[in-house]
Amino acid sequence: MTNKLIIRKAEEKDVPQIFNFIKELAEYEKLSSEVTATEETLKKSLFGERPYAEVLIAEYENEPAGHAIFFHNFSTFVGRPGIYLEDIYVRPHLRGKGIGKNLLLHLIKIAKERNCGRVEWSVLDWNKPSIEFYKKMGAVPMDEWTVFRMTEDKF
C-alpha cells in the first residue's frame, strides 16, 4: 500500500484538482448549491500573500485520490494551537483502501510536530460511514456543543 499511496503538501498547480475535489465533496454532501469558491479565490486563499489554509493531496497509483484541507485554530483552555480539519475527502471509487485513514494520520503527525493540543472537525449527522470511521480512529463526538455560523451577508 505504501508504494501505491503518496500524501504530499499541495502546490499552487494543484488548485484545479483541489477545486474539483471540493465540488465532488459538495455533491456527495448534497450541498453543491453552497459552493461559491472559484479556482481564483482558492489560489489567493491557499497560496496568496497570506495563506489561510493548507492542503494535503493524496495520490493513489498516480491518480488524484483525495485531500485534506486544514488550518490552525487556538484553544484558550489548552493554551496552544490546534488544527481544524475543514474537509477530508476521498473519491468514492478509491474508498476502503486506507487513503482517508492515512490522510488523517498524516494530519495528526503534523499536529504533533507543531505542538498542537488537538485536531477537530465537523461531520454531518447523517454521514454514518464517516462517523463510524472517525470513532474507529479514536475520535470522540462533541455532542454537547452546537456549531454556529454567521455568513458575510450578516456582518
Beta strands, then each sheet from edge to edge (+ up, - down):
strand 1: 5-9
strand 2: 54-60
strand 3: 63-75
strand 4: 80-90
strand 5: 119-121
sheet 1: 1+ 2- 3+ 4- 5-
end
